[in-house]
Amino acid sequence: MAVKIGFIGCGGMNRGHMKSLSQIKDAQMVGFCDIDPDRARACAAEYGGSPFTDHRLMLKQADLDAVYVAVPPHAHGTLEIDAVRAGKAIFVEKPVNISNEQARKVLKEIDKSGVINSVGYHWRYMEATDQAARILRDNTVGMVIGYWMGGMPGVAWWRRIEQSGGQFVEQCTHIFDLARYLVGDVKTVSAFTALRALQDVPDLNVPDVGTASMEFRSGAIGTISTSCILRQGFEVGLRLFAKDLMVHIGGNQLTVTKPGKSETITPGGNANLTEDKIFVSAVKSHNPSKIRCTYEDGAKTLAVTLAAMESAGTGRTVSL
Ligand SMILES: NC(=O)c1ccc[n+]([C@@H]2O[C@H](COP(=O)([O-])OP(=O)(O)OC[C@H]3O[C@@H](n4cnc5c(N)ncnc54)[C@H](O)[C@@H]3O)[C@@H](O)[C@H]2O)c1
């Protein structure tokens, strides 16, 4: 039997998941909810199933096994709690929230119900990441340098810090999460942010540049920098340094540099499709073992990025 899926949010990201899920034979899309009725109707018309404007009605009326939640970061919380209380597996897009307290409330419900859960940190599913993890397994990472240098997303909610959480929390979160995945938990964070180049953008209160220094529990140290001021020259990635070894993950491209030798490979694969396949299979088999980012793990990445924002605001180092 196919896994019956509903969507809360029918915007850009969930449309991406719908496209992937349409290629997965064990997935059946049956419910589409958005507070914008046109968006819900358009998805229902394209993929079959029923449109809704109220997620509670969808949870009640549609016969669902799982729910994908991809809404603006500030809108998370009640949506997940309602889905989990209704016994549905949940796939939540990053960042899981913009409040640690809200995320803890969702986690409590997940722990109570035991539903399958996954977060859309798809960099964890890239083949470049797999290969990097294998190489790093026998090495002590001393330092990481991450960066997310790009442009400003077009959606209106992104410009407001009280809705998106800002650049560390929203886009650059992928790099914080990848660093956590490969190097482990973070102990302390110290960060700076500024609004330097985009002061002419109407309604913007998100800093457009930022840098965070971190100490990991393992003892490794690192920095992650971010900017949204570029209209050209998108560069995102993570460099990891060990003795006589540099590993660079830039998108799905991996460069490994050792004394006398540097090799760059592009392993291929589609991490977004892989994470959806794994989630559907986990729900179908009631076995979450292949899921690489649980809600609990996603909430830990949120805590690091919120700590960076807190540090930038207070000028103090924040312990996690
Ligand atoms: N994994 C990735 O690489 C990636 C890429 C892009 C976006 N995202 C994430 O996906 C999330 C959504 O981003 P997006 O680009 O799809 O935004 P979007 O603005 O295109 O879509 C969000 C949709 O949610 C709807 N919505 C808001 N509140 C709702 C509610 N209570 N019930 C039902 N629908 C509601 C909005 O009307 C909108 O249609 C964000 O958290 C973003 O960070 C992840």
The ligand as an ORCA input file, in Angstrom:
! r2SCAN-3c Opt
* xyz 0 1
  N      15.795     22.459      1.940
  C      16.000     23.505      1.162
  O      17.011     23.617      0.479
  C      14.985     24.603      1.132
  C      14.907     25.450      0.024
  C      13.904     26.450      0.012
  C      13.076     26.600      1.115
  N      13.210     25.765      2.189
  C      12.387     25.963      3.387
  O      11.024     25.655      3.137
  C      10.198     26.502      3.906
  C       9.179     27.170      2.988
  O       9.872     27.931      2.031
  P       9.203     28.237      0.602
  O      10.288     28.720     -0.261
  O       8.374     27.083      0.155
  O       8.252     29.464      0.993
  P       6.947     29.950      0.204
  O       6.635     31.297      0.744
  O       7.149     29.750     -1.259
  O       5.836     28.903      0.658
  C       5.333     28.827      1.946
  C       3.838     28.557      1.848
  O       3.330     28.294      3.151
  C       2.002     28.834      3.177
  N       1.575     28.929      4.581
  C       1.966     29.818      5.538
  N       1.349     29.553      6.704
  C       0.565     28.471      6.490
  C      -0.338     27.729      7.311
  N      -0.532     28.027      8.599
  N      -0.989     26.675      6.761
  C      -0.817     26.359      5.453
  N       0.020     27.032      4.629
  C       0.690     28.074      5.131
  C       2.149     30.157      2.445
  O       0.882     30.664      2.019
  C       3.045     29.751      1.280
  O       2.312     29.317      0.145
  C      11.110     27.486      4.635
  O      11.315     27.054      5.941
  C      12.408     27.400      3.868
  O      13.543     27.613      4.662
  C      14.117     24.775      2.206
*
